[in-house]
Amino acid sequence: MNNLENLYRQVIMDHYKNPRRKGLKGYPQIQLKNPSCGDDIIIEAKIVAGMVEEINHEGSGCSICCSSASVLSETLSGKSVEKDLDLIDKFYRMIKGEEVEDLEDLEEALVYQGVSQFPARIKCATLPWKALERLLEGESDE
């Protein structure tokens, strides 16, 4: 394993063991499950006047899914709905191994770049992002 892969693994494990913004506060939310892996994640977002002011999460599952929810909550909070939808699209394309411009816009979410080599783990990494995408498009479980 090279140094970059080792760093990425460390970041993923840090977010898994010490999740940021974990715990729900009662904002609109979406719950998604990945039965093949056992991932069960809830993403909630406080959206005011086109701005995603806060993103929180709760759930259980593998280290890829749970850490991805933590990274997402930090990376996408405080941006506009439009910007977040653009970043979600970039994340999906990166995970699929596609060429992506301005990849650095994904900030810490870059650590999931290697997931493209493991097709069975793609759903784990994208599950929280799919939940937020649905929230930003106006859906919720309420």
CORPE-V135348 format. One record per residue. N is the residue number from 0. RES is the residue in three letters. SS is DSSP state (helix for helix, strand for strand, loop for the rest). PHI is phi as a letter, one per 20 degrees, with the letter a starting at -180 (* if undefined). D_FIRST is the distance of its C-alpha to the first C-alpha in Angstrom with 2 decimals. Layout:
((N RES SS PHI D_FIRST) (N RES SS PHI D_FIRST))
This chain:
((0 MET loop * 0.00) (1 ASN loop e 3.79) (2 ASN helix f 6.74) (3 LEU helix f 8.22) (4 GLU helix f 6.17) (5 ASN helix f 6.53) (6 LEU helix f 10.03) (7 TYR helix g 10.76) (8 ARG helix f 10.15) (9 GLN helix f 12.37) (10 VAL helix f 14.93) (11 ILE helix f 15.21) (12 MET helix f 15.78) (13 ASP helix f 18.19) (14 HIS helix f 20.17) (15 TYR helix f 20.27) (16 LYS helix e 21.57) (17 ASN loop c 23.68) (18 PRO loop f 24.81) (19 ARG loop e 26.82) (20 ARG loop l 30.18) (21 LYS strand e 30.28) (22 GLY loop o 33.87) (23 LEU loop e 36.42) (24 LYS loop c 39.43) (25 GLY loop n 41.55) (26 TYR loop e 40.65) (27 PRO loop g 40.59) (28 GLN strand b 37.71) (29 ILE strand c 36.06) (30 GLN strand d 34.59) (31 LEU strand c 32.25) (32 LYS strand c 30.89) (33 ASN strand c 28.35) (34 PRO loop f 30.00) (35 SER loop f 27.34) (36 CYS loop d 24.83) (37 GLY loop n 27.42) (38 ASP strand f 26.60) (39 ASP strand b 29.79) (40 ILE strand c 29.74) (41 ILE strand d 32.60) (42 ILE strand d 32.34) (43 GLU strand c 35.38) (44 ALA strand b 36.33) (45 LYS strand e 39.23) (46 ILE strand d 40.29) (47 VAL strand c 43.25) (48 ALA loop l 44.81) (49 GLY loop m 41.79) (50 MET strand d 39.38) (51 VAL strand e 36.69) (52 GLU strand f 37.57) (53 GLU strand b 35.45) (54 ILE strand c 32.90) (55 ASN strand c 32.37) (56 HIS strand b 30.80) (57 GLU strand b 31.24) (58 GLY strand q 29.86) (59 SER strand b 27.64) (60 GLY loop q 24.83) (61 CYS loop f 21.11) (62 SER helix f 18.68) (63 ILE helix f 17.93) (64 CYS helix f 21.71) (65 CYS helix f 22.83) (66 SER helix f 20.36) (67 SER helix f 21.17) (68 ALA helix f 24.83) (69 SER helix f 24.32) (70 VAL helix f 22.51) (71 LEU helix g 25.22) (72 SER helix f 27.99) (73 GLU helix e 26.99) (74 THR helix f 26.12) (75 LEU helix d 29.22) (76 SER loop f 31.90) (77 GLY loop n 34.48) (78 LYS strand d 34.29) (79 SER strand f 36.82) (80 VAL helix g 36.76) (81 GLU helix g 36.61) (82 LYS helix f 33.57) (83 ASP helix f 31.75) (84 LEU helix f 32.58) (85 ASP helix f 31.20) (86 LEU helix f 27.91) (87 ILE helix f 27.72) (88 ASP helix f 28.26) (89 LYS helix f 25.49) (90 PHE helix f 23.11) (91 TYR helix g 24.19) (92 ARG helix f 23.81) (93 MET helix f 20.30) (94 ILE helix f 19.32) (95 LYS loop f 21.02) (96 GLY loop n 18.99) (97 GLU loop e 22.19) (98 GLU loop f 22.81) (99 VAL loop c 23.81) (100 GLU loop f 25.83) (101 ASP loop l 25.53) (102 LEU helix g 22.21) (103 GLU helix f 22.20) (104 ASP helix g 25.18) (105 LEU helix f 22.89) (106 GLU helix l 21.89) (107 GLU helix f 19.45) (108 ALA helix f 19.44) (109 LEU helix g 17.02) (110 VAL helix f 14.22) (111 TYR helix e 15.20) (112 GLN helix g 14.60) (113 GLY helix f 11.77) (114 VAL helix f 14.39) (115 SER helix g 16.15) (116 GLN helix e 13.95) (117 PHE loop c 15.37) (118 PRO helix g 19.14) (119 ALA helix f 20.18) (120 ARG helix e 18.48) (121 ILE helix g 20.14) (122 LYS helix f 23.34) (123 CYS helix f 21.74) (124 ALA helix f 20.45) (125 THR helix e 23.71) (126 LEU helix g 26.27) (127 PRO helix f 27.01) (128 TRP helix f 27.18) (129 LYS helix f 29.64) (130 ALA helix f 31.74) (131 LEU helix f 32.01) (132 GLU helix g 32.80) (133 ARG helix f 35.66) (134 LEU helix f 36.94) (135 LEU helix f 36.98) (136 GLU loop e 38.92) (137 GLY loop n 41.54) (138 GLU loop e 40.77) (139 SER loop a 40.65) (140 ASP loop e 41.25) (141 GLU loop e 44.44))
